[in-house]
C-alpha cells in the first residue's frame, strides 16, 4: 500500500539535505509536528533508517511533557468527525482504511465516537494506536483496556504507538 511519496530518498541522501528539505520530507512522519524533524536534523549523520527513527523518538522523549502532549493532541480521533469528513492527513486516512475503519456501520461509528469521547475526557488527548498494525476489533479492545490506565501510563503508551506509526511512515518514505 502506497501511503506517501515514492521511495526516492535514502538515509545517506537525507544526511546531505539542508534543514528545510529534511523537515519537508521527514516532518510528516509525526502528525502535524514538523518540530521533531527540525530538532533532529542537527543529529546527523544517520547511519541507517533505525538510527534516524531512534533519534527522532529521542527528540520526542527529551522534549518534555508539554511538547509530548502537543504531539499527542495533533493526532485525529479514530473515526472522528474530521476523519469522517475527509479532513485528516492522507497518511491518517490510509492508515484508518487499512484497519477497516472506513467501512463501519452506523452502530460501530457511534461506538468509536463514544469511546473517543470517554478517552478524551479522561486523558485530554485522542486515543492513539497504530492502525496499520491493528483491525477494528483490536482497536476497540484497546479502548477497553487502555481506559483503565493512569494518565502517566497512557501518555507512555500513546507515545509508544506514535513511535510505531512514525516508523512505518518513515519506511514508506525512505530507504536504508
N, C-alpha and C positions, 0 to 999 in steps of 0.2 A: 504494500500500500504506500503510495507516494504522499507524504504529509507536507512537504515543503519543497524548496528548490532542489534541482538535481544535485547529486553528489559531485560537485566540481572543485571543492576545496579540500586540501589535505591539511593535516595538523602542521606540517612543516611550512605550507603556504600561509597558514594563519600567523605563524611566527613572524612573517615578513610584512604583514599588513600594518598600515597606520591605524591608530586607535579608532577613528571614526568608522572605517570599513570593518574592523574587527567587531565593533559594537553592533553594526548593522547586520552582520552575519551570525554572531553568537548571541546577541541580546535577546532575540525571540525565544530562546530555549527556556527562559524563565518568563512566565506570563506577565506581560506589561511591566517588566522590571529590568530594563537595559542597564541600570546602575550596576548590576552584578558583573556583567561583561566589562563595563567601563573600569570597575575597580580591579578586575582580574587581569586586564591587558598588560599591566606592568609586571606581572609574574611570569612573563615569557622568559625563556623559551619553554614550550610544552613538548615533552618527549613523545607522548602518544596521546591518543584520544582519552584514555583513562586518566592520564595526568591532567589534562585540561579539565575534565569533569571534576576530579578531586579538588583542583584549585578553585574552580567556580563554587563548589559546595563549601569549601573552606572560607571563601569570602562571605557566604551567607552565614555560616556558623559564627564567624567573628564580628558580624555586623551589629549584633545586639538585638534585643527583643523587639524594640520599636521597628527597626527595619525588617526583621523577620515577619512580624505581624503585617506590615505593609505588603510584603511579598505574598503572604497567605491571602490577604484581602483582595489582591489583584486577580485572584482566580475566580472564575464564574461558578455559580451553583450548577451542579449536575442537573440537567433537565429543568433549569431555572427559566425565568421569563426571558432573559437575554438569549439563552440557547434556543428556546422555542421560537423566538423572533428572528433567529439567524444573525444575532448581533454579537457573537463571540469570535475570537480569532479562528482562522482556518484550521490551525492545529487543534484547538479545542473541539471544533465541530467534527473533524475527522476522528479524533480520539473518542468522543462520545458515541459517534456512529459505530466505531469498531467494537464497542461494548454492547451494542444493541439498544442504545438509549434514544435513538431517533425513531424507533418502531415500537412505541409503547402505547398501551390502551389508555383511555382517559383515567381509569382507576389507578393504573401504575404511575401516570404523571402526577396525579393527586398525592399518591403515597410518597413519591420522591420530593414533591414540594413540601409536604408536611414534615418529612424528615429533615429537609434543608432548613426549614423554619426552626425546628427544635434544636438542631445543631448550632445554627447561627445564634439563637437566643442563649444557649449555654456557653459557647466558646467565643463568640464575637468575630468569627471569620467563617468562610464557607468550608463545607466538608470537602476534603481533597483526597482523592485516591487515583492511582494510576489506572485510568480507564482502559488503556491498551492491554493491561495485564489482568483485566477482570471482565466479567459479564454482569448483567443487571442483578442476577441473584446474589452474587458475591458482594456486589456493591451495597445492596440492601442489607445484607448480613453485616457488612462493615459499619453501617449506620448503627445498627442494634448494638454491636459490640463496643464501638468507639464512643457512643453517647454515655457509656458508663465510666469513661476515663476522667481523670482530673484534667484541669486546664493545662497544667505543665506537661503531663503525659501526651495530651492531644497536640500541643504545639510541636513536640518532638516527633510524633507520629506523622503529622501533616507535613512537616519539613522532609521527613524521610520519603514520603510519597512525591513531594515536589522534586526531590533529587532523582527518583526513578523516572519521572516524566522528563526531566531535563536530560537525563542520559539517553533516553530513546530519541528525543528531539535532536540531540547532538549527532547521534548515529545516522539520522535522516539527512543531515546537512554536511557532514564532514567525514572524510575517510582517514584511516590511520596513515 
